[in-house]
Amino acid sequence: MSLETNKELIRRFYTEIDAGNIDALDELVDENYLDHSPAPFPGLDAAGREGLKQER
């Protein structure tokens, strides 16, 4: 993937999140996504893409 393609992907990711389109994460985030950061709030323990959706 080229640098410009990566930049566009990240721009679209934040545009969709800012617009509240959480369903776009199914297209933009790999199903095997792994976040190494601790959950921002207790109870948000779902892993992968579904956990990312909960945080939003």
DOZALUM-321393 format. One line per field, with one value per residue: residue number from 1; residue in one letter; x, y, z of N, C-alpha, C in turn. Coordinates in nm, 3 decimals. Each point is the difference from the previous one (the first is absolute). Example, Ala and Ser with C-alpha at 12.3 -4.5 7.8 and 13.67 -1.06 7.14 Angstrom:
REM DOZALUM-321393
resi <- (1/2);
resn <- (A/S);
n.east <- (1.319/-0.035);
n.north <- (-0.569/0.105);
n.up <- (0.780/-0.072);
ca.east <- (-0.089/0.082);
ca.north <- (0.119/0.119);
ca.up <- (0.000/0.006);
c.east <- (0.090/-0.077);
c.north <- (0.120/0.109);
c.up <- (0.000/0.073);
END
This chain:
REM DOZALUM-321393
resi <- (1/2/3/4/5/6/7/8/9/10/11/12/13/14/15/16/17/18/19/20/21/22/23/24/25/26/27/28/29/30/31/32/33/34/35/36/37/38/39/40/41/42/43/44/45/46/47/48/49/50/51/52/53/54/55/56);
resn <- (M/S/L/E/T/N/K/E/L/I/R/R/F/Y/T/E/I/D/A/G/N/I/D/A/L/D/E/L/V/D/E/N/Y/L/D/H/S/P/A/P/F/P/G/L/D/A/A/G/R/E/G/L/K/Q/E/R);
n.east <- (0.085/-0.031/0.092/-0.030/0.001/0.109/0.047/-0.045/0.049/0.104/0.007/-0.026/0.089/0.075/-0.016/0.007/0.103/0.053/-0.039/0.060/0.069/-0.040/-0.104/0.055/0.008/-0.115/-0.001/0.019/-0.048/0.117/-0.061/0.128/-0.058/0.115/-0.068/0.122/-0.078/0.007/-0.109/-0.060/-0.094/-0.025/0.006/0.094/-0.035/-0.093/0.046/0.104/-0.053/-0.062/0.116/0.056/-0.100/0.020/0.127/-0.063);
n.north <- (-0.117/0.095/0.092/0.042/-0.127/-0.018/0.113/-0.038/-0.119/0.058/0.082/-0.102/-0.070/0.109/0.014/-0.130/-0.008/0.111/-0.066/-0.081/-0.024/-0.059/-0.020/0.118/-0.023/-0.058/0.108/0.088/-0.086/-0.058/-0.113/-0.007/0.119/0.043/0.047/0.047/0.103/0.035/-0.064/0.102/-0.093/-0.024/-0.126/0.074/-0.126/0.031/-0.104/0.035/-0.015/-0.100/-0.022/0.019/-0.071/-0.079/0.021/-0.009);
n.up <- (0.000/-0.082/0.020/-0.121/-0.034/0.075/-0.049/-0.117/0.027/0.054/-0.105/-0.079/0.067/0.013/-0.130/-0.017/0.082/-0.051/-0.109/0.088/-0.111/0.111/-0.079/-0.029/0.131/-0.037/-0.071/0.095/0.088/-0.004/-0.032/-0.028/-0.004/0.049/0.102/0.012/-0.018/0.127/0.033/-0.062/0.005/0.127/-0.034/-0.056/0.003/-0.087/-0.061/-0.070/-0.120/0.061/0.058/-0.117/-0.048/0.104/-0.027/-0.113);
ca.east <- (-0.085/0.083/-0.013/-0.120/-0.116/-0.009/-0.046/-0.142/-0.070/-0.007/-0.092/-0.138/-0.029/-0.039/-0.120/-0.114/-0.019/-0.053/-0.138/-0.079/-0.025/0.075/-0.005/0.110/0.115/0.002/0.072/0.129/0.085/0.014/-0.071/0.098/0.056/0.037/0.038/0.083/-0.025/-0.106/-0.132/-0.008/-0.099/-0.028/-0.113/0.020/0.102/-0.011/0.122/-0.008/-0.081/-0.118/0.042/0.022/-0.133/-0.054/0.070/-0.044);
ca.north <- (0.117/0.120/0.099/0.079/-0.086/-0.008/0.130/0.011/-0.093/0.061/0.115/-0.052/-0.058/0.106/0.065/-0.087/0.001/0.132/0.006/-0.096/-0.119/-0.110/-0.116/0.008/-0.073/-0.134/0.010/0.069/-0.062/-0.143/-0.078/-0.047/0.117/-0.021/0.123/-0.036/0.097/-0.043/0.059/0.131/-0.006/-0.138/-0.065/-0.003/-0.103/-0.073/0.007/0.019/0.105/0.023/0.081/0.136/0.059/0.033/0.117/0.117);
ca.up <- (0.000/-0.011/0.106/-0.026/0.026/0.145/0.049/-0.033/0.088/0.134/-0.010/-0.008/0.130/0.092/-0.053/0.031/0.145/0.035/-0.047/0.076/-0.081/0.060/-0.090/-0.096/0.054/-0.059/-0.127/0.015/0.100/-0.020/0.101/0.098/0.067/0.138/0.068/0.115/0.107/0.091/-0.025/0.064/0.108/0.043/-0.066/-0.146/-0.013/-0.127/-0.080/-0.144/-0.062/0.082/0.113/-0.052/-0.018/0.132/0.052/-0.072);
c.east <- (0.090/-0.024/-0.127/-0.128/-0.021/-0.054/-0.151/-0.083/-0.017/-0.093/-0.145/-0.043/-0.051/-0.123/-0.124/-0.029/-0.062/-0.146/-0.091/-0.030/0.087/0.001/0.112/0.125/0.008/0.079/0.144/0.098/0.000/-0.070/0.094/0.071/0.028/0.049/0.076/-0.018/-0.107/-0.132/-0.012/-0.097/-0.018/-0.120/0.011/0.112/-0.006/0.126/-0.031/-0.086/-0.124/0.033/0.024/-0.133/-0.059/0.062/-0.050/-0.139);
c.north <- (0.124/0.094/0.082/-0.079/-0.013/0.129/0.015/-0.091/0.060/0.120/-0.048/-0.059/0.108/0.078/-0.081/0.000/0.133/0.015/-0.099/-0.128/-0.116/-0.123/0.002/-0.073/-0.141/-0.002/0.049/-0.067/-0.152/-0.076/-0.053/0.115/-0.030/0.131/-0.038/0.096/-0.055/0.069/0.133/0.004/-0.145/-0.056/-0.002/-0.098/-0.076/0.021/0.032/0.116/0.033/0.082/0.144/0.071/0.043/0.128/0.128/0.030);
c.up <- (0.000/0.118/-0.017/0.027/0.151/0.060/-0.024/0.090/0.139/-0.001/0.000/0.134/0.095/-0.048/0.035/0.150/0.043/-0.040/0.074/-0.074/0.049/-0.090/-0.104/0.049/-0.054/-0.129/0.021/0.096/-0.021/0.113/0.108/0.071/0.147/0.060/0.126/0.117/0.095/-0.034/0.075/0.118/0.042/-0.074/-0.151/-0.030/-0.131/-0.082/-0.145/-0.043/0.083/0.124/-0.040/-0.019/0.134/0.053/-0.065/0.042);
END
